Amino acid sequence: MNVVAMALGFAIATLTRLGEKRVTAITVEVGIQNGTLAIAIASTPTLLNSPTMAIPGAIYGLLMFVTGAGFAWWSSRHQGLLKA
């Protein structure tokens, strides 16, 4: 779901011709928008009242940061290659 949201953010930002830096910023923001919230809820079992229910939120929250960082790394390499 996270990768699909990032792809939609990238596609819409690219179609509106916002420029590479803005496209990257929007895509990363869409990718990690609720990562901190998911980790906070997952790390506070009293909110869910079930540590088992917290596991998917924690995993999803961490994966959001991994995919967002991966895209940011790819984008920075892509922009560097265009300038060279």
C-alpha positions in Angstrom: 0.0 0.0 0.0 2.9 2.3 0.8 4.6 1.8 -2.5 1.3 2.4 -4.4 0.8 5.7 -2.5 4.3 6.7 -3.3 3.8 5.8 -7.0 0.6 7.8 -7.2 2.3 10.8 -5.5 5.2 10.6 -7.9 3.0 10.3 -11.0 0.7 13.2 -10.0 3.6 15.4 -9.1 5.4 14.5 -12.4 2.3 15.1 -14.5 1.9 18.6 -13.0 5.5 19.3 -13.9 6.6 20.6 -10.5 10.3 20.0 -11.0 12.5 17.1 -9.8 13.1 18.4 -6.3 9.5 19.0 -5.6 8.5 15.7 -7.1 11.0 14.0 -4.8 9.8 15.9 -1.7 6.1 15.1 -2.4 6.9 11.4 -3.0 8.9 11.0 0.2 6.3 12.9 2.2 3.5 10.6 0.9 5.7 7.6 1.6 6.4 8.4 5.3 3.4 10.5 6.2 2.0 8.2 8.9 5.2 6.3 9.8 5.8 8.0 13.1 2.1 7.7 14.1 2.1 4.0 13.4 5.3 3.5 15.4 3.9 5.6 18.3 0.7 3.6 18.4 2.6 0.3 18.0 5.0 1.1 20.8 2.2 2.0 23.3 0.4 -1.2 24.0 -2.1 0.7 26.2 -3.5 2.5 23.2 -4.4 -0.8 21.5 -4.6 -2.8 24.6 -3.0 -5.7 22.7 0.7 -6.1 22.0 -0.1 -8.6 19.2 -2.2 -5.9 17.4 0.7 -3.5 17.6 3.1 -5.7 15.6 1.6 -4.9 12.1 1.6 -1.2 12.9 5.3 -1.3 13.9 6.3 -3.3 10.9 4.4 -1.0 8.5 5.7 2.1 10.2 9.3 0.9 9.8 8.8 -0.1 6.2 7.5 3.4 5.4 10.8 4.8 6.4 12.7 2.2 4.4 10.8 2.8 1.2 10.9 6.6 1.6 14.7 6.5 2.2 15.2 4.1 -0.7 13.3 6.4 -3.0 15.2 9.5 -1.8 18.5 7.7 -2.4 17.4 6.6 -5.9 16.2 10.1 -6.7 19.5 11.7 -5.5 21.5 9.3 -7.6 19.2 10.0 -10.6 19.5 13.7 -10.3 23.3 13.4 -10.0 23.4 11.4 -13.2 21.4 14.0 -15.0 23.8 16.8 -14.0 26.9 14.9 -15.0 
